[in-house]
Amino acid sequence: MLNSLLLLVARILIAALFVPAGISTLSNITVTAGYFAGLGFPLPTIVALGVGLFELVGGMLVLVGFQSRIVPVLLAAFALAAGFIGHYGQGGGDAAMAFMHQQALMKDIATAGGLLALSVAGAGAISLDRMLLRQPI
């Protein structure tokens, strides 16, 4: 039972990163689209909407423990892509900004690692996956 509780806590902590990020992205489409335009993305408003929805829905699916072998892998790939596209080599000549981007990249890499571990472990007994399989706790 301790493993299931720890997996629940892990899912809550991961969702605490993605759900607010998705809400923030969707609440600030113009600002987020400007950021994506600065990175050279075509159709930055559509990219911003897609990213916001992906973060929000993916985070919610992790939270409830649904499709817990697939969703974390997709979010891990997203975290790695976001880290390398948005942070690798960023900061220019400003040492403080370069350090901030380096830390953000490392956070994205660590998040991907946790998501991959969650994918291997599964969501645990306290999850929608378990309920849908009708397995006892």
Rosetta constraint file for C-alpha pairs under 8 A:
AtomPair CA 1 CA 5 HARMONIC 6.33 0.50
AtomPair CA 1 CA 125 HARMONIC 7.88 0.50
AtomPair CA 2 CA 6 HARMONIC 6.12 0.50
AtomPair CA 3 CA 7 HARMONIC 6.08 0.50
AtomPair CA 3 CA 124 HARMONIC 7.29 0.50
AtomPair CA 4 CA 8 HARMONIC 6.14 0.50
AtomPair CA 4 CA 123 HARMONIC 7.68 0.50
AtomPair CA 4 CA 124 HARMONIC 4.71 0.50
AtomPair CA 4 CA 125 HARMONIC 5.41 0.50
AtomPair CA 4 CA 126 HARMONIC 6.25 0.50
AtomPair CA 5 CA 9 HARMONIC 6.23 0.50
AtomPair CA 5 CA 124 HARMONIC 7.88 0.50
AtomPair CA 5 CA 126 HARMONIC 7.41 0.50
AtomPair CA 6 CA 10 HARMONIC 6.07 0.50
AtomPair CA 7 CA 11 HARMONIC 6.11 0.50
AtomPair CA 7 CA 118 HARMONIC 7.65 0.50
AtomPair CA 7 CA 123 HARMONIC 6.15 0.50
AtomPair CA 7 CA 124 HARMONIC 5.93 0.50
AtomPair CA 8 CA 12 HARMONIC 6.19 0.50
AtomPair CA 8 CA 63 HARMONIC 7.82 0.50
AtomPair CA 8 CA 123 HARMONIC 7.13 0.50
AtomPair CA 8 CA 124 HARMONIC 7.15 0.50
AtomPair CA 8 CA 126 HARMONIC 6.63 0.50
AtomPair CA 8 CA 127 HARMONIC 7.78 0.50
AtomPair CA 9 CA 13 HARMONIC 6.15 0.50
AtomPair CA 10 CA 14 HARMONIC 6.16 0.50
AtomPair CA 10 CA 118 HARMONIC 7.99 0.50
AtomPair CA 11 CA 15 HARMONIC 5.99 0.50
AtomPair CA 11 CA 62 HARMONIC 5.79 0.50
AtomPair CA 11 CA 63 HARMONIC 5.18 0.50
AtomPair CA 11 CA 64 HARMONIC 7.91 0.50
AtomPair CA 11 CA 65 HARMONIC 7.43 0.50
AtomPair CA 11 CA 123 HARMONIC 7.60 0.50
AtomPair CA 12 CA 16 HARMONIC 6.02 0.50
AtomPair CA 12 CA 62 HARMONIC 7.88 0.50
AtomPair CA 12 CA 63 HARMONIC 5.52 0.50
AtomPair CA 13 CA 17 HARMONIC 6.81 0.50
AtomPair CA 14 CA 18 HARMONIC 6.64 0.50
AtomPair CA 14 CA 59 HARMONIC 7.15 0.50
AtomPair CA 14 CA 62 HARMONIC 7.48 0.50
AtomPair CA 14 CA 63 HARMONIC 7.67 0.50
AtomPair CA 14 CA 111 HARMONIC 7.86 0.50
AtomPair CA 14 CA 115 HARMONIC 7.90 0.50
AtomPair CA 15 CA 19 HARMONIC 5.54 0.50
AtomPair CA 15 CA 59 HARMONIC 4.56 0.50
AtomPair CA 15 CA 60 HARMONIC 6.44 0.50
AtomPair CA 15 CA 62 HARMONIC 6.33 0.50
AtomPair CA 15 CA 63 HARMONIC 5.50 0.50
AtomPair CA 16 CA 20 HARMONIC 6.51 0.50
AtomPair CA 16 CA 59 HARMONIC 7.72 0.50
AtomPair CA 17 CA 21 HARMONIC 6.35 0.50
AtomPair CA 17 CA 59 HARMONIC 7.71 0.50
AtomPair CA 18 CA 22 HARMONIC 6.05 0.50
AtomPair CA 18 CA 55 HARMONIC 5.12 0.50
AtomPair CA 18 CA 56 HARMONIC 6.13 0.50
AtomPair CA 18 CA 58 HARMONIC 7.36 0.50
AtomPair CA 18 CA 59 HARMONIC 4.92 0.50
AtomPair CA 19 CA 23 HARMONIC 6.25 0.50
AtomPair CA 19 CA 55 HARMONIC 6.14 0.50
AtomPair CA 19 CA 56 HARMONIC 4.57 0.50
AtomPair CA 19 CA 57 HARMONIC 7.53 0.50
AtomPair CA 19 CA 58 HARMONIC 7.89 0.50
AtomPair CA 19 CA 59 HARMONIC 5.06 0.50
AtomPair CA 19 CA 60 HARMONIC 6.53 0.50
AtomPair CA 20 CA 24 HARMONIC 5.94 0.50
AtomPair CA 20 CA 56 HARMONIC 7.35 0.50
AtomPair CA 21 CA 25 HARMONIC 6.02 0.50
AtomPair CA 21 CA 52 HARMONIC 7.25 0.50
AtomPair CA 21 CA 55 HARMONIC 6.57 0.50
AtomPair CA 21 CA 56 HARMONIC 7.22 0.50
AtomPair CA 22 CA 26 HARMONIC 6.09 0.50
AtomPair CA 22 CA 51 HARMONIC 7.30 0.50
AtomPair CA 22 CA 52 HARMONIC 4.22 0.50
AtomPair CA 22 CA 53 HARMONIC 6.15 0.50
AtomPair CA 22 CA 54 HARMONIC 7.24 0.50
AtomPair CA 22 CA 55 HARMONIC 4.65 0.50
AtomPair CA 22 CA 56 HARMONIC 4.35 0.50
AtomPair CA 23 CA 27 HARMONIC 5.93 0.50
AtomPair CA 23 CA 52 HARMONIC 6.74 0.50
AtomPair CA 23 CA 56 HARMONIC 6.47 0.50
AtomPair CA 24 CA 28 HARMONIC 6.09 0.50
AtomPair CA 24 CA 52 HARMONIC 7.70 0.50
AtomPair CA 25 CA 29 HARMONIC 5.96 0.50
AtomPair CA 25 CA 32 HARMONIC 6.20 0.50
AtomPair CA 25 CA 48 HARMONIC 6.86 0.50
AtomPair CA 25 CA 49 HARMONIC 7.56 0.50
AtomPair CA 25 CA 51 HARMONIC 7.59 0.50
AtomPair CA 25 CA 52 HARMONIC 5.01 0.50
AtomPair CA 26 CA 48 HARMONIC 7.46 0.50
AtomPair CA 26 CA 49 HARMONIC 6.32 0.50
AtomPair CA 26 CA 52 HARMONIC 5.27 0.50
AtomPair CA 26 CA 53 HARMONIC 7.36 0.50
AtomPair CA 28 CA 32 HARMONIC 6.06 0.50
AtomPair CA 29 CA 33 HARMONIC 5.77 0.50
AtomPair CA 29 CA 45 HARMONIC 6.71 0.50
AtomPair CA 29 CA 48 HARMONIC 6.21 0.50
AtomPair CA 29 CA 49 HARMONIC 6.94 0.50
AtomPair CA 30 CA 34 HARMONIC 6.16 0.50
AtomPair CA 30 CA 45 HARMONIC 7.16 0.50
AtomPair CA 31 CA 35 HARMONIC 6.38 0.50
AtomPair CA 32 CA 36 HARMONIC 6.32 0.50
AtomPair CA 32 CA 45 HARMONIC 7.72 0.50
AtomPair CA 32 CA 48 HARMONIC 5.90 0.50
AtomPair CA 33 CA 37 HARMONIC 5.98 0.50
AtomPair CA 33 CA 44 HARMONIC 4.72 0.50
AtomPair CA 33 CA 45 HARMONIC 4.74 0.50
AtomPair CA 33 CA 46 HARMONIC 7.93 0.50
AtomPair CA 33 CA 47 HARMONIC 7.27 0.50
AtomPair CA 33 CA 48 HARMONIC 5.41 0.50
AtomPair CA 34 CA 38 HARMONIC 6.15 0.50
AtomPair CA 34 CA 44 HARMONIC 7.08 0.50
AtomPair CA 35 CA 39 HARMONIC 6.49 0.50
AtomPair CA 36 CA 40 HARMONIC 6.46 0.50
AtomPair CA 36 CA 41 HARMONIC 5.53 0.50
AtomPair CA 36 CA 44 HARMONIC 5.38 0.50
AtomPair CA 36 CA 47 HARMONIC 7.45 0.50
AtomPair CA 36 CA 48 HARMONIC 7.21 0.50
AtomPair CA 37 CA 41 HARMONIC 5.27 0.50
AtomPair CA 37 CA 42 HARMONIC 6.96 0.50
AtomPair CA 37 CA 43 HARMONIC 7.79 0.50
AtomPair CA 37 CA 44 HARMONIC 5.37 0.50
AtomPair CA 39 CA 85 HARMONIC 7.97 0.50
AtomPair CA 39 CA 86 HARMONIC 7.52 0.50
AtomPair CA 41 CA 47 HARMONIC 7.66 0.50
AtomPair CA 42 CA 47 HARMONIC 7.97 0.50
AtomPair CA 43 CA 47 HARMONIC 6.36 0.50
AtomPair CA 44 CA 48 HARMONIC 5.98 0.50
AtomPair CA 45 CA 49 HARMONIC 6.25 0.50
AtomPair CA 46 CA 50 HARMONIC 6.12 0.50
AtomPair CA 47 CA 51 HARMONIC 6.01 0.50
AtomPair CA 48 CA 52 HARMONIC 6.01 0.50
AtomPair CA 49 CA 53 HARMONIC 6.11 0.50
AtomPair CA 50 CA 54 HARMONIC 5.97 0.50
AtomPair CA 51 CA 55 HARMONIC 6.07 0.50
AtomPair CA 52 CA 56 HARMONIC 6.10 0.50
AtomPair CA 53 CA 57 HARMONIC 5.82 0.50
AtomPair CA 53 CA 58 HARMONIC 7.98 0.50
AtomPair CA 54 CA 58 HARMONIC 5.56 0.50
AtomPair CA 55 CA 59 HARMONIC 5.78 0.50
AtomPair CA 55 CA 75 HARMONIC 7.93 0.50
AtomPair CA 56 CA 60 HARMONIC 6.18 0.50
AtomPair CA 57 CA 61 HARMONIC 6.12 0.50
AtomPair CA 58 CA 62 HARMONIC 6.25 0.50
AtomPair CA 58 CA 71 HARMONIC 6.51 0.50
AtomPair CA 58 CA 72 HARMONIC 7.95 0.50
AtomPair CA 58 CA 75 HARMONIC 6.85 0.50
AtomPair CA 59 CA 63 HARMONIC 6.11 0.50
AtomPair CA 60 CA 64 HARMONIC 6.31 0.50
AtomPair CA 61 CA 65 HARMONIC 5.87 0.50
AtomPair CA 61 CA 66 HARMONIC 5.23 0.50
AtomPair CA 61 CA 67 HARMONIC 7.30 0.50
AtomPair CA 61 CA 68 HARMONIC 7.81 0.50
AtomPair CA 61 CA 71 HARMONIC 7.26 0.50
AtomPair CA 62 CA 66 HARMONIC 6.35 0.50
AtomPair CA 62 CA 67 HARMONIC 7.98 0.50
AtomPair CA 62 CA 68 HARMONIC 6.57 0.50
AtomPair CA 62 CA 71 HARMONIC 7.00 0.50
AtomPair CA 62 CA 72 HARMONIC 7.03 0.50
AtomPair CA 62 CA 123 HARMONIC 7.94 0.50
AtomPair CA 64 CA 127 HARMONIC 5.76 0.50
AtomPair CA 64 CA 128 HARMONIC 5.80 0.50
AtomPair CA 65 CA 123 HARMONIC 5.13 0.50
AtomPair CA 65 CA 124 HARMONIC 7.88 0.50
AtomPair CA 65 CA 126 HARMONIC 7.78 0.50
AtomPair CA 65 CA 127 HARMONIC 4.57 0.50
AtomPair CA 65 CA 128 HARMONIC 5.21 0.50
AtomPair CA 65 CA 129 HARMONIC 5.92 0.50
AtomPair CA 66 CA 71 HARMONIC 7.92 0.50
AtomPair CA 66 CA 123 HARMONIC 7.68 0.50
AtomPair CA 66 CA 127 HARMONIC 6.95 0.50
AtomPair CA 66 CA 128 HARMONIC 5.30 0.50
AtomPair CA 66 CA 129 HARMONIC 5.08 0.50
AtomPair CA 67 CA 71 HARMONIC 5.91 0.50
AtomPair CA 67 CA 129 HARMONIC 6.49 0.50
AtomPair CA 68 CA 72 HARMONIC 6.37 0.50
AtomPair CA 68 CA 118 HARMONIC 7.46 0.50
AtomPair CA 68 CA 119 HARMONIC 5.87 0.50
AtomPair CA 68 CA 122 HARMONIC 5.49 0.50
AtomPair CA 68 CA 123 HARMONIC 5.54 0.50
AtomPair CA 68 CA 129 HARMONIC 7.18 0.50
AtomPair CA 69 CA 73 HARMONIC 7.11 0.50
AtomPair CA 69 CA 118 HARMONIC 7.65 0.50
AtomPair CA 69 CA 119 HARMONIC 4.38 0.50
AtomPair CA 69 CA 120 HARMONIC 6.67 0.50
AtomPair CA 69 CA 122 HARMONIC 5.94 0.50
AtomPair CA 70 CA 74 HARMONIC 6.50 0.50
AtomPair CA 70 CA 119 HARMONIC 6.79 0.50
AtomPair CA 71 CA 75 HARMONIC 6.18 0.50
AtomPair CA 71 CA 119 HARMONIC 7.75 0.50
AtomPair CA 72 CA 76 HARMONIC 5.92 0.50
AtomPair CA 72 CA 115 HARMONIC 4.94 0.50
AtomPair CA 72 CA 116 HARMONIC 6.23 0.50
AtomPair CA 72 CA 118 HARMONIC 6.75 0.50
AtomPair CA 72 CA 119 HARMONIC 5.56 0.50
AtomPair CA 73 CA 77 HARMONIC 6.26 0.50
AtomPair CA 73 CA 115 HARMONIC 6.52 0.50
AtomPair CA 73 CA 116 HARMONIC 5.82 0.50
AtomPair CA 73 CA 119 HARMONIC 6.46 0.50
AtomPair CA 74 CA 78 HARMONIC 6.21 0.50
AtomPair CA 75 CA 79 HARMONIC 6.02 0.50
AtomPair CA 75 CA 112 HARMONIC 7.29 0.50
AtomPair CA 75 CA 115 HARMONIC 7.11 0.50
AtomPair CA 76 CA 80 HARMONIC 6.21 0.50
AtomPair CA 76 CA 111 HARMONIC 7.03 0.50
AtomPair CA 76 CA 112 HARMONIC 4.09 0.50
AtomPair CA 76 CA 113 HARMONIC 7.21 0.50
AtomPair CA 76 CA 115 HARMONIC 5.67 0.50
AtomPair CA 76 CA 116 HARMONIC 6.54 0.50
AtomPair CA 77 CA 81 HARMONIC 6.10 0.50
AtomPair CA 77 CA 112 HARMONIC 7.03 0.50
AtomPair CA 78 CA 82 HARMONIC 5.93 0.50
AtomPair CA 79 CA 83 HARMONIC 5.97 0.50
AtomPair CA 79 CA 108 HARMONIC 5.26 0.50
AtomPair CA 79 CA 109 HARMONIC 6.99 0.50
AtomPair CA 79 CA 111 HARMONIC 6.95 0.50
AtomPair CA 79 CA 112 HARMONIC 5.88 0.50
AtomPair CA 80 CA 84 HARMONIC 6.17 0.50
AtomPair CA 80 CA 108 HARMONIC 5.98 0.50
AtomPair CA 80 CA 109 HARMONIC 5.91 0.50
AtomPair CA 80 CA 112 HARMONIC 6.45 0.50
AtomPair CA 81 CA 85 HARMONIC 5.85 0.50
AtomPair CA 82 CA 86 HARMONIC 5.48 0.50
AtomPair CA 82 CA 87 HARMONIC 7.60 0.50
AtomPair CA 82 CA 108 HARMONIC 7.49 0.50
AtomPair CA 83 CA 87 HARMONIC 5.29 0.50
AtomPair CA 83 CA 88 HARMONIC 6.63 0.50
AtomPair CA 83 CA 104 HARMONIC 6.95 0.50
AtomPair CA 83 CA 105 HARMONIC 4.70 0.50
AtomPair CA 83 CA 106 HARMONIC 7.80 0.50
AtomPair CA 83 CA 108 HARMONIC 5.41 0.50
AtomPair CA 83 CA 109 HARMONIC 7.17 0.50
AtomPair CA 84 CA 88 HARMONIC 4.79 0.50
AtomPair CA 84 CA 105 HARMONIC 6.69 0.50
AtomPair CA 86 CA 90 HARMONIC 7.46 0.50
AtomPair CA 87 CA 101 HARMONIC 4.89 0.50
AtomPair CA 87 CA 102 HARMONIC 6.59 0.50
AtomPair CA 87 CA 104 HARMONIC 6.62 0.50
AtomPair CA 87 CA 105 HARMONIC 5.57 0.50
AtomPair CA 88 CA 101 HARMONIC 6.93 0.50
AtomPair CA 88 CA 102 HARMONIC 6.79 0.50
AtomPair CA 88 CA 105 HARMONIC 6.47 0.50
AtomPair CA 89 CA 98 HARMONIC 7.33 0.50
AtomPair CA 89 CA 101 HARMONIC 7.70 0.50
AtomPair CA 89 CA 102 HARMONIC 7.75 0.50
AtomPair CA 90 CA 97 HARMONIC 7.58 0.50
AtomPair CA 90 CA 98 HARMONIC 5.88 0.50
AtomPair CA 90 CA 101 HARMONIC 6.09 0.50
AtomPair CA 90 CA 102 HARMONIC 7.96 0.50
AtomPair CA 91 CA 95 HARMONIC 7.10 0.50
AtomPair CA 91 CA 96 HARMONIC 7.71 0.50
AtomPair CA 91 CA 97 HARMONIC 4.63 0.50
AtomPair CA 91 CA 98 HARMONIC 3.97 0.50
AtomPair CA 91 CA 99 HARMONIC 7.63 0.50
AtomPair CA 91 CA 100 HARMONIC 7.94 0.50
AtomPair CA 91 CA 101 HARMONIC 6.59 0.50
AtomPair CA 92 CA 97 HARMONIC 7.60 0.50
AtomPair CA 92 CA 98 HARMONIC 6.56 0.50
AtomPair CA 93 CA 98 HARMONIC 7.60 0.50
AtomPair CA 94 CA 98 HARMONIC 6.13 0.50
AtomPair CA 95 CA 99 HARMONIC 6.08 0.50
AtomPair CA 96 CA 100 HARMONIC 6.21 0.50
AtomPair CA 97 CA 101 HARMONIC 6.13 0.50
AtomPair CA 98 CA 102 HARMONIC 6.10 0.50
AtomPair CA 99 CA 103 HARMONIC 6.18 0.50
AtomPair CA 100 CA 104 HARMONIC 6.18 0.50
AtomPair CA 101 CA 105 HARMONIC 6.10 0.50
AtomPair CA 102 CA 106 HARMONIC 6.27 0.50
AtomPair CA 103 CA 107 HARMONIC 6.14 0.50
AtomPair CA 104 CA 108 HARMONIC 6.23 0.50
AtomPair CA 105 CA 109 HARMONIC 6.26 0.50
AtomPair CA 106 CA 110 HARMONIC 6.11 0.50
AtomPair CA 107 CA 111 HARMONIC 5.98 0.50
AtomPair CA 108 CA 112 HARMONIC 6.17 0.50
AtomPair CA 109 CA 113 HARMONIC 6.39 0.50
AtomPair CA 110 CA 114 HARMONIC 6.34 0.50
AtomPair CA 111 CA 115 HARMONIC 6.16 0.50
AtomPair CA 112 CA 116 HARMONIC 6.15 0.50
AtomPair CA 113 CA 117 HARMONIC 6.24 0.50
AtomPair CA 114 CA 118 HARMONIC 6.15 0.50
AtomPair CA 115 CA 119 HARMONIC 6.18 0.50
AtomPair CA 116 CA 120 HARMONIC 6.37 0.50
AtomPair CA 117 CA 121 HARMONIC 6.12 0.50
AtomPair CA 118 CA 122 HARMONIC 5.63 0.50
AtomPair CA 118 CA 123 HARMONIC 6.88 0.50
AtomPair CA 119 CA 123 HARMONIC 7.71 0.50
AtomPair CA 123 CA 127 HARMONIC 5.92 0.50
AtomPair CA 123 CA 129 HARMONIC 7.20 0.50
AtomPair CA 123 CA 130 HARMONIC 7.97 0.50
AtomPair CA 124 CA 130 HARMONIC 7.22 0.50
AtomPair CA 125 CA 130 HARMONIC 5.74 0.50
AtomPair CA 125 CA 136 HARMONIC 7.96 0.50
AtomPair CA 125 CA 137 HARMONIC 5.40 0.50
AtomPair CA 126 CA 130 HARMONIC 6.95 0.50
AtomPair CA 126 CA 137 HARMONIC 7.55 0.50
AtomPair CA 127 CA 131 HARMONIC 6.42 0.50
AtomPair CA 128 CA 132 HARMONIC 6.03 0.50
AtomPair CA 129 CA 133 HARMONIC 6.31 0.50
AtomPair CA 130 CA 134 HARMONIC 6.21 0.50
AtomPair CA 130 CA 135 HARMONIC 5.88 0.50
AtomPair CA 130 CA 136 HARMONIC 7.95 0.50
AtomPair CA 131 CA 135 HARMONIC 6.54 0.50
